[in-house]
Amino acid sequence: MGLLKQALIMGDIVRKLILVMGVTILTITIANANNHQAIAQSGLTLGIEGGYGQITGSFWDQSSLDKKSGGAIGSIDIGGQYALNSWLALGMQVNVMYGHKLLSYGSNDINYKATFVLPIQLTAQVVLPIGVNFLAGVGMAYVSQRVTYGSGANQDDELVKKWNPMASIGIGYQVTSRFNIFAKYQYIWGKKDKAVFPQFGQDETNPIQALTLGMSYTFGV
């Protein structure tokens, strides 16, 4: 039931993000239908993202644990891409992501207080003439997870750092020839059965997933 509840929570957030993004894209598409022909762009890309992040794992099945479902996550993005033609651009992107309390328990005895992620991805963007575009990325992410157990004098800290594979997909809209807005889902693999209790000396991180809204600007070369 824990995994089902987690899936329902993420599903509800996905639906809300898709609805917001869909309405935004439809509104802008109608407004710009007569004066904007979208094409893939080459250049340096800078962007920002913000949304909802969550530590995942098999521990969601432990019904005896009182848990909260996640927290805010943000990212600064920098990359470069090259347009192979009018509708396809390939590139590379580096993100600096930070999440605060992506998993915490109601008792406050266990908190994933700080999660730092540095994804490095190969990216692809498919651009439709109406401005809608589809995003995808695959790569590796450096993950640093800090977890605290207990409180006061009895508090223990666990800091784990590891490189893990990751992937992302998204949908966006090219507002102008250089400015893009988008919604994105990212998943970073980890050890699903890693316990939430101290396991010092084990160099493993939990999986992470994030849903974000963002904007980016491509500087021409």
LUMMARVO-252544 format. One record per residue: residue number from 1; residue in one letter; x, y, z of N, C-alpha, C in turn. Coordinates in Angstrom, 1 decimal, m for minus. Last residue first. Layout:
BEGIN
<pt NUM, "a", <X, Y, Z>, <X, Y, Z>, <X, Y, Z>> ...
This chain:
BEGIN
<pt 221, "v", <25.1, 31.3, m31.3>, <26.5, 31.3, m31.6>, <26.8, 31.6, m33.0>> <pt 220, "g", <22.5, 32.5, m29.0>, <23.0, 32.1, m30.3>, <24.5, 32.1, m30.4>> <pt 219, "f", <21.4, 31.3, m26.0>, <22.1, 32.4, m26.6>, <22.8, 31.8, m27.9>> <pt 218, "t", <18.3, 30.3, m24.9>, <19.4, 29.9, m25.7>, <20.1, 31.1, m26.4>> <pt 217, "y", <16.8, 30.0, m21.8>, <17.1, 30.9, m22.9>, <18.3, 30.4, m23.6>> <pt 216, "s", <14.1, 28.5, m20.0>, <15.4, 28.5, m20.4>, <15.6, 29.5, m21.6>> <pt 215, "m", <12.2, 27.4, m17.1>, <12.3, 28.3, m18.3>, <13.8, 28.3, m18.7>> <pt 214, "g", <10.0, 25.0, m15.5>, <11.2, 25.8, m15.7>, <11.2, 26.6, m16.9>> <pt 213, "l", <8.8, 22.7, m13.1>, <8.5, 23.7, m14.1>, <9.7, 24.6, m14.3>> <pt 212, "t", <9.3, 19.3, m12.1>, <9.6, 20.7, m12.1>, <9.0, 21.4, m13.3>> <pt 211, "l", <9.6, 16.5, m10.1>, <8.7, 17.1, m11.1>, <8.9, 18.6, m11.0>> <pt 210, "a", <11.8, 13.8, m9.4>, <11.5, 15.2, m9.3>, <10.6, 15.6, m10.4>> <pt 209, "q", <13.2, 11.2, m7.3>, <12.4, 11.7, m8.5>, <12.0, 13.1, m8.3>> <pt 208, "i", <15.8, 9.1, m6.4>, <15.2, 10.4, m6.3>, <14.4, 10.6, m7.5>> <pt 207, "p", <17.0, 6.3, m4.3>, <16.5, 6.9, m5.6>, <15.8, 8.2, m5.3>> <pt 206, "n", <19.5, 6.7, m1.8>, <18.2, 6.3, m2.2>, <17.9, 6.9, m3.6>> <pt 205, "t", <23.0, 5.6, m2.0>, <22.0, 6.6, m1.9>, <20.6, 6.1, m2.3>> <pt 204, "e", <25.7, 4.0, m0.4>, <24.5, 3.9, m1.3>, <23.6, 5.0, m1.0>> <pt 203, "d", <28.0, 2.9, 1.1>, <28.1, 4.0, 0.2>, <26.9, 3.8, m0.9>> <pt 202, "q", <28.0, 2.2, 4.4>, <27.4, 1.7, 3.1>, <27.3, 2.9, 2.2>> <pt 201, "g", <28.8, 3.5, 6.7>, <29.8, 2.7, 6.0>, <29.3, 2.2, 4.7>> <pt 200, "f", <25.7, 3.2, 8.4>, <27.0, 3.9, 8.2>, <28.0, 2.9, 7.6>> <pt 199, "q", <22.9, 3.2, 8.3>, <23.7, 2.1, 7.7>, <25.1, 2.7, 7.4>> <pt 198, "p", <20.1, 4.2, 10.2>, <21.5, 4.3, 9.9>, <22.1, 3.1, 9.4>> <pt 197, "f", <17.0, 3.8, 8.3>, <17.7, 3.8, 9.5>, <19.2, 3.8, 9.2>> <pt 196, "v", <15.8, 3.3, 5.9>, <15.9, 4.7, 6.4>, <16.6, 4.9, 7.7>> <pt 195, "a", <17.6, 1.0, 3.8>, <16.8, 1.3, 4.9>, <16.9, 2.8, 5.3>> <pt 194, "k", <17.4, 0.4, 0.3>, <18.2, 1.0, 1.4>, <17.3, 1.4, 2.5>> <pt 193, "d", <16.1, m0.6, m1.8>, <15.9, m1.3, m0.5>, <16.8, m0.8, 0.6>> <pt 192, "k", <17.0, 0.9, m4.0>, <15.6, 1.0, m3.5>, <15.3, 0.4, m2.2>> <pt 191, "k", <19.7, 2.8, m4.6>, <19.3, 1.5, m3.9>, <17.9, 1.6, m3.3>> <pt 190, "g", <19.0, 4.6, m7.6>, <19.7, 4.4, m6.4>, <19.3, 3.0, m5.8>> <pt 189, "w", <18.5, 7.0, m10.3>, <18.5, 5.6, m9.7>, <19.3, 5.6, m8.4>> <pt 188, "i", <16.5, 9.6, m10.7>, <17.9, 9.3, m10.5>, <17.9, 7.9, m9.7>> <pt 187, "y", <14.4, 11.2, m13.0>, <14.5, 10.1, m12.1>, <16.0, 9.8, m12.0>> <pt 186, "q", <12.3, 14.0, m13.7>, <13.6, 13.4, m13.7>, <13.6, 12.3, m12.7>> <pt 185, "y", <10.1, 15.8, m15.9>, <10.2, 14.7, m14.9>, <11.6, 14.1, m14.9>> <pt 184, "k", <9.1, 19.1, m16.6>, <10.1, 18.0, m16.7>, <9.9, 17.0, m15.6>> <pt 183, "a", <7.9, 21.7, m18.6>, <7.7, 20.9, m17.5>, <8.5, 19.6, m17.7>> <pt 182, "f", <8.9, 25.0, m19.9>, <8.8, 23.5, m19.9>, <8.4, 22.9, m18.6>> <pt 181, "i", <9.7, 27.6, m22.2>, <9.1, 27.2, m20.9>, <8.9, 25.7, m21.0>> <pt 180, "n", <12.2, 29.4, m23.9>, <11.4, 28.2, m23.8>, <10.9, 28.0, m22.4>> <pt 179, "f", <13.5, 31.7, m26.2>, <13.0, 31.5, m24.9>, <12.0, 30.3, m24.8>> <pt 178, "r", <14.2, 32.1, m28.9>, <15.3, 31.7, m28.0>, <14.8, 31.3, m26.6>> <pt 177, "s", <11.9, 32.7, m30.3>, <12.9, 31.8, m31.0>, <14.0, 31.3, m30.0>> <pt 176, "t", <9.5, 32.4, m27.7>, <10.2, 33.2, m28.8>, <11.2, 32.2, m29.4>> <pt 175, "v", <8.4, 30.1, m26.6>, <7.7, 31.3, m26.6>, <8.2, 32.3, m27.6>> <pt 174, "q", <8.1, 26.9, m27.1>, <9.1, 27.9, m27.5>, <8.3, 29.3, m27.7>> <pt 173, "y", <7.4, 24.7, m24.5>, <6.8, 25.6, m25.5>, <7.8, 26.7, m25.8>> <pt 172, "g", <7.7, 21.2, m23.6>, <7.9, 22.7, m23.5>, <7.2, 23.4, m24.6>> <pt 171, "i", <8.2, 18.3, m21.6>, <7.4, 19.0, m22.7>, <7.5, 20.5, m22.5>> <pt 170, "g", <10.5, 15.6, m20.8>, <9.7, 16.8, m20.6>, <9.0, 17.3, m21.8>> <pt 169, "i", <12.6, 13.4, m18.9>, <11.7, 13.7, m20.1>, <10.9, 14.9, m19.8>> <pt 168, "s", <15.7, 11.9, m17.9>, <14.7, 13.0, m17.8>, <13.9, 13.0, m19.1>> <pt 167, "a", <17.8, 9.8, m15.8>, <17.1, 10.1, m17.1>, <16.0, 11.2, m16.8>> <pt 166, "m", <20.8, 8.5, m14.5>, <19.6, 9.2, m14.4>, <19.0, 9.5, m15.8>> <pt 165, "p", <23.1, 6.6, m12.4>, <22.5, 6.9, m13.7>, <21.2, 7.7, m13.5>> <pt 164, "n", <25.2, 8.0, m9.8>, <24.1, 7.1, m10.2>, <23.6, 7.5, m11.6>> <pt 163, "w", <27.8, 8.5, m7.5>, <27.4, 8.7, m8.9>, <26.3, 7.6, m9.2>> <pt 162, "k", <27.5, 9.6, m4.1>, <27.6, 8.5, m5.0>, <27.2, 9.0, m6.4>> <pt 161, "k", <27.6, 9.9, m0.6>, <27.9, 10.5, m1.9>, <28.1, 9.4, m2.9>> <pt 160, "v", <26.1, 10.5, 2.6>, <26.5, 9.5, 1.5>, <26.6, 10.3, 0.2>> <pt 159, "l", <26.1, 11.0, 5.9>, <26.3, 11.7, 4.6>, <26.9, 10.7, 3.6>> <pt 158, "e", <24.3, 11.0, 8.8>, <24.8, 10.1, 7.7>, <24.9, 10.9, 6.5>> <pt 157, "d", <24.4, 11.7, 12.2>, <24.3, 12.2, 10.9>, <24.9, 11.2, 9.9>> <pt 156, "d", <22.4, 11.5, 15.2>, <23.4, 11.0, 14.3>, <23.3, 11.5, 12.9>> <pt 155, "q", <21.5, 12.7, 18.4>, <21.4, 12.8, 16.9>, <22.6, 12.3, 16.2>> <pt 154, "n", <21.5, 12.9, 21.1>, <21.4, 11.6, 20.5>, <21.3, 11.6, 19.0>> <pt 153, "a", <21.3, 15.6, 21.8>, <22.6, 14.9, 22.0>, <22.6, 13.5, 21.4>> <pt 152, "g", <18.8, 16.3, 19.3>, <19.6, 16.7, 20.4>, <21.0, 15.9, 20.5>> <pt 151, "s", <17.5, 13.3, 17.7>, <17.5, 14.7, 18.0>, <18.4, 15.0, 19.2>> <pt 150, "g", <17.4, 10.9, 15.0>, <17.2, 11.3, 16.4>, <17.3, 12.8, 16.5>> <pt 149, "y", <19.4, 11.3, 12.2>, <18.6, 10.4, 12.9>, <18.5, 10.8, 14.4>> <pt 148, "t", <19.7, 12.9, 9.0>, <19.8, 12.9, 10.5>, <18.9, 12.0, 11.1>> <pt 147, "v", <21.4, 12.7, 5.9>, <20.3, 12.2, 6.7>, <20.6, 12.4, 8.2>> <pt 146, "r", <22.3, 13.9, 2.9>, <22.5, 14.1, 4.3>, <21.3, 13.7, 5.1>> <pt 145, "q", <23.5, 12.9, m0.2>, <22.4, 12.9, 0.7>, <22.8, 13.0, 2.2>> <pt 144, "s", <24.5, 13.7, m3.3>, <25.0, 13.8, m1.9>, <23.7, 13.9, m1.0>> <pt 143, "v", <25.2, 12.4, m6.5>, <24.2, 12.6, m5.4>, <24.9, 12.7, m4.1>> <pt 142, "y", <25.8, 13.1, m9.8>, <26.5, 13.0, m8.5>, <25.4, 13.3, m7.4>> <pt 141, "a", <24.4, 11.2, m12.5>, <24.2, 12.3, m11.5>, <25.0, 12.0, m10.2>> <pt 140, "m", <24.6, 10.7, m16.0>, <24.9, 10.3, m14.7>, <24.7, 11.5, m13.7>> <pt 139, "g", <22.1, 10.3, m18.6>, <23.4, 10.6, m18.1>, <23.7, 10.1, m16.7>> <pt 138, "v", <19.7, 11.7, m20.9>, <20.2, 10.5, m20.1>, <21.6, 10.9, m19.7>> <pt 137, "g", <16.7, 13.4, m21.8>, <18.1, 13.4, m21.4>, <18.4, 12.1, m20.7>> <pt 136, "a", <14.3, 15.3, m23.8>, <14.8, 14.0, m23.2>, <16.3, 14.1, m22.9>> <pt 135, "l", <11.4, 17.1, m24.8>, <12.8, 17.1, m24.2>, <13.1, 15.7, m23.7>> <pt 134, "f", <9.6, 18.6, m27.3>, <9.7, 17.5, m26.4>, <11.2, 17.3, m26.1>> <pt 133, "n", <7.6, 21.6, m27.9>, <8.8, 20.8, m28.1>, <8.9, 19.7, m27.0>> <pt 132, "v", <5.5, 23.8, m29.7>, <5.6, 22.7, m28.7>, <6.9, 21.9, m29.0>> <pt 131, "g", <5.6, 25.4, m32.0>, <6.3, 25.8, m30.8>, <6.4, 24.8, m29.7>> <pt 130, "i", <4.6, 24.6, m34.4>, <3.7, 25.4, m33.6>, <4.4, 25.9, m32.3>> <pt 129, "p", <6.6, 22.9, m35.5>, <6.5, 24.3, m36.0>, <5.6, 25.2, m35.1>> <pt 128, "l", <8.3, 21.2, m32.7>, <7.3, 21.3, m33.7>, <7.1, 22.7, m34.2>> <pt 127, "v", <11.4, 19.9, m31.9>, <10.6, 21.1, m31.9>, <9.6, 21.0, m33.1>> <pt 126, "v", <13.1, 17.9, m29.6>, <12.4, 17.9, m30.9>, <11.4, 19.0, m30.9>> <pt 125, "q", <16.2, 17.6, m28.2>, <15.0, 18.4, m28.2>, <14.4, 18.3, m29.6>> <pt 124, "a", <18.3, 15.8, m26.0>, <17.7, 15.9, m27.3>, <16.4, 16.7, m27.2>> <pt 123, "t", <21.4, 15.5, m24.1>, <20.0, 15.9, m24.3>, <19.6, 15.9, m25.8>> <pt 122, "l", <23.3, 14.0, m21.6>, <23.2, 14.2, m23.1>, <21.7, 14.4, m23.4>> <pt 121, "q", <24.0, 15.4, m18.4>, <23.1, 14.7, m19.3>, <23.5, 15.0, m20.8>> <pt 120, "i", <24.7, 15.3, m15.1>, <25.3, 15.6, m16.4>, <24.7, 14.8, m17.4>> <pt 119, "p", <23.5, 16.5, m12.0>, <23.3, 15.7, m13.2>, <24.1, 16.2, m14.4>> <pt 118, "l", <24.0, 16.7, m8.9>, <24.7, 17.3, m10.0>, <24.6, 16.4, m11.2>> <pt 117, "v", <22.3, 17.4, m5.9>, <22.4, 16.5, m7.1>, <23.1, 17.3, m8.2>> <pt 116, "f", <21.8, 17.2, m2.4>, <22.5, 17.9, m3.5>, <22.7, 17.0, m4.7>> <pt 115, "t", <19.7, 17.4, 0.1>, <20.0, 16.5, m1.0>, <20.5, 17.4, m2.1>> <pt 114, "a", <19.2, 17.5, 3.5>, <19.8, 18.2, 2.4>, <20.2, 17.2, 1.3>> <pt 113, "k", <17.7, 15.9, 5.3>, <17.7, 17.4, 5.4>, <18.2, 18.1, 4.2>> <pt 112, "y", <15.7, 13.6, 5.8>, <16.7, 13.8, 4.7>, <16.8, 15.3, 4.5>> <pt 111, "n", <15.2, 12.7, 9.1>, <15.1, 13.7, 8.1>, <16.2, 13.6, 7.0>> <pt 110, "i", <13.7, 11.3, 11.8>, <14.5, 10.9, 10.6>, <14.2, 12.0, 9.5>> <pt 109, "d", <12.3, 12.5, 13.8>, <13.4, 11.7, 14.2>, <14.3, 11.3, 13.0>> <pt 108, "n", <9.9, 13.7, 13.3>, <11.1, 14.5, 13.0>, <12.4, 13.8, 13.5>> <pt 107, "s", <7.6, 12.3, 13.2>, <8.2, 12.5, 14.5>, <9.5, 13.4, 14.5>> <pt 106, "g", <7.0, 12.3, 10.5>, <6.2, 13.1, 11.4>, <6.9, 13.3, 12.7>> <pt 105, "y", <10.0, 12.4, 8.5>, <9.0, 11.6, 9.2>, <8.3, 12.5, 10.2>> <pt 104, "s", <10.8, 13.3, 5.1>, <11.0, 13.5, 6.6>, <9.8, 12.8, 7.2>> <pt 103, "l", <12.5, 13.9, 2.1>, <11.7, 12.8, 2.9>, <11.9, 13.1, 4.4>> <pt 102, "l", <13.5, 16.2, 1.3>, <12.8, 15.4, 0.3>, <12.1, 14.2, 0.9>> <pt 101, "k", <14.6, 18.5, 2.7>, <13.7, 17.6, 3.3>, <12.8, 16.9, 2.3>> <pt 100, "h", <15.4, 20.3, m0.1>, <15.4, 20.3, 1.3>, <14.3, 19.4, 1.9>> <pt 99, "g", <17.6, 20.0, m2.9>, <16.3, 19.7, m2.3>, <16.4, 19.7, m0.8>> <pt 98, "y", <19.1, 21.3, m5.8>, <19.1, 21.2, m4.3>, <17.7, 20.9, m3.8>> <pt 97, "m", <21.3, 20.9, m8.6>, <20.0, 20.8, m8.0>, <20.1, 20.7, m6.5>> <pt 96, "v", <22.6, 22.0, m11.4>, <22.9, 22.0, m10.0>, <21.6, 22.0, m9.3>> <pt 95, "n", <23.3, 20.3, m14.5>, <22.3, 20.9, m13.6>, <22.9, 20.9, m12.2>> <pt 94, "v", <24.4, 20.4, m17.8>, <24.8, 20.2, m16.4>, <23.8, 21.0, m15.5>> <pt 93, "q", <24.0, 19.0, m21.0>, <23.5, 19.9, m20.0>, <24.0, 19.4, m18.6>> <pt 92, "m", <24.4, 18.9, m24.5>, <24.8, 18.4, m23.2>, <24.4, 19.4, m22.2>> <pt 91, "g", <22.5, 18.0, m27.5>, <23.5, 18.7, m26.7>, <23.9, 18.1, m25.4>> <pt 90, "l", <20.6, 18.5, m30.5>, <21.3, 17.6, m29.6>, <22.3, 18.4, m28.8>> <pt 89, "a", <17.5, 19.2, m32.1>, <18.8, 19.7, m31.5>, <19.3, 18.7, m30.5>> <pt 88, "l", <15.3, 19.3, m34.8>, <16.0, 18.5, m33.9>, <17.3, 19.1, m33.4>> <pt 87, "w", <14.1, 20.9, m36.7>, <13.3, 20.3, m35.7>, <14.0, 19.5, m34.7>> <pt 86, "s", <15.8, 21.9, m38.7>, <14.9, 22.8, m38.1>, <14.1, 22.2, m36.9>> <pt 85, "n", <18.9, 20.2, m37.6>, <18.0, 20.7, m38.7>, <16.9, 21.6, m38.0>> <pt 84, "l", <20.6, 20.1, m35.5>, <20.9, 19.4, m36.7>, <20.1, 19.8, m37.9>> <pt 83, "a", <21.7, 22.5, m33.4>, <20.5, 22.1, m34.2>, <21.0, 21.4, m35.4>> <pt 82, "y", <23.2, 21.9, m30.4>, <23.4, 22.1, m31.8>, <22.2, 21.6, m32.6>> <pt 81, "q", <23.7, 23.3, m27.1>, <23.1, 22.4, m28.0>, <23.3, 22.8, m29.5>> <pt 80, "g", <24.8, 23.3, m23.7>, <24.9, 23.8, m25.1>, <24.3, 22.8, m26.0>> <pt 79, "g", <24.0, 24.6, m20.3>, <24.4, 23.6, m21.4>, <24.6, 24.2, m22.7>> <pt 78, "i", <22.8, 24.7, m17.1>, <23.7, 25.3, m18.1>, <24.1, 24.2, m19.1>> <pt 77, "d", <20.4, 25.4, m14.5>, <20.9, 24.6, m15.6>, <21.8, 25.4, m16.6>> <pt 76, "i", <19.5, 25.0, m11.2>, <20.1, 26.0, m12.2>, <20.8, 25.1, m13.3>> <pt 75, "s", <16.7, 24.0, m9.3>, <17.8, 23.7, m10.1>, <18.2, 24.9, m11.0>> <pt 74, "g", <15.0, 22.7, m6.4>, <15.2, 23.7, m7.4>, <16.5, 23.4, m8.1>> <pt 73, "i", <12.3, 21.4, m4.5>, <13.6, 21.2, m5.1>, <13.7, 22.2, m6.2>> <pt 72, "a", <10.4, 20.7, m1.5>, <10.7, 21.6, m2.7>, <12.1, 21.2, m3.2>> <pt 71, "g", <9.4, 17.3, m0.7>, <9.6, 18.7, m0.5>, <10.0, 19.4, m1.7>> <pt 70, "g", <7.6, 14.5, 0.7>, <8.6, 15.1, m0.1>, <8.7, 16.6, 0.2>> <pt 69, "s", <5.7, 13.2, 2.5>, <5.9, 12.7, 1.1>, <7.0, 13.4, 0.3>> <pt 68, "k", <6.2, 11.8, 5.7>, <5.7, 12.9, 4.9>, <6.2, 12.6, 3.5>> <pt 67, "k", <5.2, 9.0, 7.8>, <6.1, 9.7, 6.9>, <5.4, 10.9, 6.2>> <pt 66, "d", <5.6, 6.7, 10.2>, <4.8, 7.9, 9.9>, <5.7, 8.8, 9.0>> <pt 65, "l", <5.6, 3.3, 9.8>, <6.4, 4.5, 9.8>, <5.5, 5.7, 9.4>> <pt 64, "s", <4.1, 1.1, 9.4>, <4.3, 1.5, 10.8>, <5.0, 2.8, 10.9>> <pt 63, "s", <4.2, 0.4, 6.8>, <3.1, 1.2, 7.2>, <3.2, 1.7, 8.6>> <pt 62, "q", <6.5, 0.2, 4.6>, <6.5, 0.1, 6.0>, <5.4, 0.9, 6.6>> <pt 61, "d", <6.6, 0.8, 1.9>, <5.7, m0.3, 2.3>, <5.7, m0.5, 3.8>> <pt 60, "w", <8.6, 2.6, 1.7>, <7.2, 3.2, 1.6>, <6.2, 2.1, 2.0>> <pt 59, "f", <11.0, 1.3, 1.4>, <10.5, 1.6, 2.8>, <9.1, 2.2, 2.8>> <pt 58, "s", <11.8, 1.1, m1.2>, <10.8, 0.1, m0.7>, <10.3, 0.4, 0.7>> <pt 57, "g", <11.8, 4.6, m2.5>, <12.4, 3.3, m2.0>, <11.3, 2.4, m1.5>> <pt 56, "t", <12.7, 8.1, m2.9>, <11.8, 6.9, m3.1>, <12.5, 5.7, m2.6>> <pt 55, "i", <12.4, 11.5, m2.2>, <13.2, 10.3, m2.0>, <12.3, 9.1, m2.1>> <pt 54, "q", <11.3, 14.0, m4.3>, <10.9, 13.0, m3.4>, <12.0, 11.9, m3.4>> <pt 53, "g", <10.2, 17.4, m5.2>, <11.2, 16.3, m5.2>, <10.8, 15.3, m4.1>> <pt 52, "y", <8.7, 19.8, m7.2>, <8.5, 18.9, m6.1>, <9.5, 17.7, m6.3>> <pt 51, "g", <10.3, 22.9, m8.3>, <9.1, 22.0, m8.2>, <9.2, 21.1, m7.0>> <pt 50, "g", <12.0, 24.7, m10.8>, <11.6, 24.6, m9.4>, <10.4, 23.6, m9.4>> <pt 49, "e", <14.8, 25.9, m12.8>, <13.7, 25.0, m12.6>, <13.3, 25.0, m11.1>> <pt 48, "i", <16.4, 27.8, m15.3>, <16.1, 27.6, m13.9>, <14.9, 26.7, m13.9>> <pt 47, "g", <19.1, 28.1, m17.8>, <17.8, 27.9, m17.3>, <17.7, 27.7, m15.8>> <pt 46, "l", <20.9, 28.6, m20.8>, <20.8, 28.8, m19.4>, <19.4, 28.7, m18.9>> <pt 45, "t", <22.8, 27.4, m23.5>, <21.5, 27.5, m22.9>, <21.6, 27.6, m21.4>> <pt 44, "l", <24.4, 28.4, m26.5>, <24.5, 28.2, m25.0>, <23.2, 28.4, m24.4>> <pt 43, "g", <23.3, 26.9, m29.6>, <23.9, 27.9, m28.8>, <24.0, 27.4, m27.3>> <pt 42, "s", <20.7, 26.5, m32.0>, <22.0, 26.2, m31.6>, <22.5, 27.3, m30.7>> <pt 41, "q", <17.2, 25.5, m32.1>, <18.2, 26.5, m32.0>, <19.6, 25.9, m31.6>> <pt 40, "a", <14.4, 24.5, m34.1>, <15.4, 24.2, m33.2>, <16.6, 25.2, m33.2>> <pt 39, "i", <11.6, 26.8, m34.5>, <12.7, 25.9, m35.1>, <13.7, 25.6, m34.0>> <pt 38, "a", <8.4, 28.2, m35.0>, <9.4, 27.6, m34.1>, <10.4, 26.7, m34.9>> <pt 37, "q", <7.1, 31.0, m36.0>, <7.4, 29.7, m36.6>, <8.6, 29.2, m35.8>> <pt 36, "h", <4.7, 33.3, m35.3>, <5.8, 32.6, m34.7>, <6.0, 31.2, m35.3>> <pt 35, "n", <2.3, 34.6, m35.9>, <3.5, 35.3, m36.0>, <4.7, 34.6, m35.5>> <pt 34, "n", <m0.1, 33.3, m35.5>, <0.1, 33.9, m36.8>, <1.5, 34.6, m36.9>> <pt 33, "a", <m0.1, 32.2, m32.9>, <m0.3, 31.3, m34.1>, <0.1, 32.0, m35.4>> <pt 32, "n", <0.1, 33.3, m30.5>, <1.2, 33.5, m31.4>, <1.1, 32.7, m32.7>> <pt 31, "a", <m2.2, 32.6, m29.1>, <m1.9, 34.0, m29.2>, <m0.8, 34.3, m30.3>> <pt 30, "i", <m2.2, 29.8, m29.2>, <m3.3, 30.5, m29.9>, <m2.9, 32.0, m30.1>> <pt 29, "t", <0.1, 29.4, m27.7>, <0.1, 28.9, m29.1>, <m1.0, 29.7, m29.8>> <pt 28, "i", <m0.6, 30.3, m25.2>, <0.4, 31.0, m25.9>, <0.4, 30.6, m27.4>> <pt 27, "t", <m2.7, 28.5, m24.5>, <m3.0, 29.9, m24.6>, <m1.9, 30.7, m25.4>> <pt 26, "l", <m1.3, 26.0, m24.6>, <m2.5, 26.3, m25.5>, <m2.7, 27.8, m25.7>> <pt 25, "i", <0.6, 26.4, m22.6>, <1.0, 26.2, m24.0>, <m0.1, 26.5, m24.9>> <pt 24, "t", <m1.2, 26.6, m20.3>, <m0.2, 27.7, m20.7>, <0.2, 27.6, m22.1>> <pt 23, "v", <m2.5, 24.2, m20.4>, <m3.3, 25.4, m20.5>, <m2.4, 26.6, m21.0>> <pt 22, "g", <m0.3, 22.5, m20.0>, <m1.1, 22.4, m21.2>, <m1.9, 23.6, m21.4>> <pt 21, "m", <0.7, 23.2, m17.5>, <1.5, 23.4, m18.6>, <0.7, 23.4, m19.9>> <pt 20, "v", <m1.5, 22.5, m15.9>, <m1.0, 23.9, m15.9>, <m0.2, 24.2, m17.1>> <pt 19, "l", <m1.7, 19.8, m16.5>, <m2.8, 20.7, m16.7>, <m2.4, 22.1, m16.8>> <pt 18, "i", <0.8, 18.8, m15.7>, <0.4, 18.7, m17.1>, <m0.7, 19.6, m17.4>> <pt 17, "l", <0.6, 19.3, m12.9>, <1.6, 20.0, m13.7>, <1.3, 20.0, m15.2>> <pt 16, "k", <m1.6, 17.7, m12.3>, <m1.7, 19.1, m12.1>, <m0.6, 19.9, m12.9>> <pt 15, "r", <m0.5, 15.1, m12.9>, <m1.7, 15.6, m13.6>, <m1.9, 17.1, m13.5>> <pt 14, "v", <1.7, 15.0, m11.1>, <1.9, 15.0, m12.6>, <0.7, 15.5, m13.3>> <pt 13, "i", <0.3, 15.0, m8.7>, <1.2, 16.1, m9.0>, <1.4, 16.2, m10.5>> <pt 12, "d", <m1.0, 12.5, m8.9>, <m1.8, 13.7, m8.8>, <m1.0, 14.9, m9.1>> <pt 11, "g", <1.2, 10.8, m9.1>, <0.3, 10.9, m10.2>, <m0.5, 12.1, m10.1>> <pt 10, "m", <2.4, 11.1, m6.6>, <3.1, 11.5, m7.7>, <2.2, 11.7, m8.9>> <pt 9, "i", <0.2, 9.9, m5.1>, <0.7, 11.3, m4.8>, <1.4, 11.8, m6.0>> <pt 8, "l", <0.2, 7.3, m6.2>, <m1.0, 8.2, m6.3>, <m0.7, 9.6, m6.1>> <pt 7, "a", <2.7, 6.3, m5.5>, <2.3, 6.5, m6.9>, <1.2, 7.4, m7.1>> <pt 6, "q", <2.3, 6.3, m2.7>, <3.4, 7.1, m3.3>, <3.1, 7.4, m4.8>> <pt 5, "k", <0.3, 4.4, m2.5>, <0.1, 5.7, m2.0>, <1.1, 6.7, m2.6>> <pt 4, "l", <1.8, 2.2, m3.5>, <0.6, 2.6, m4.2>, <0.2, 4.1, m3.8>> <pt 3, "l", <3.7, 1.9, m1.6>, <4.1, 2.2, m3.0>, <2.9, 2.7, m3.7>> <pt 2, "g", <2.1, 1.2, 0.6>, <2.9, 2.3, 0.6>, <3.3, 2.8, m0.7>> <pt 1, "m", <0.8, m1.2, 0.0>, <0.0, 0.0, 0.0>, <0.9, 1.3, 0.0>> 
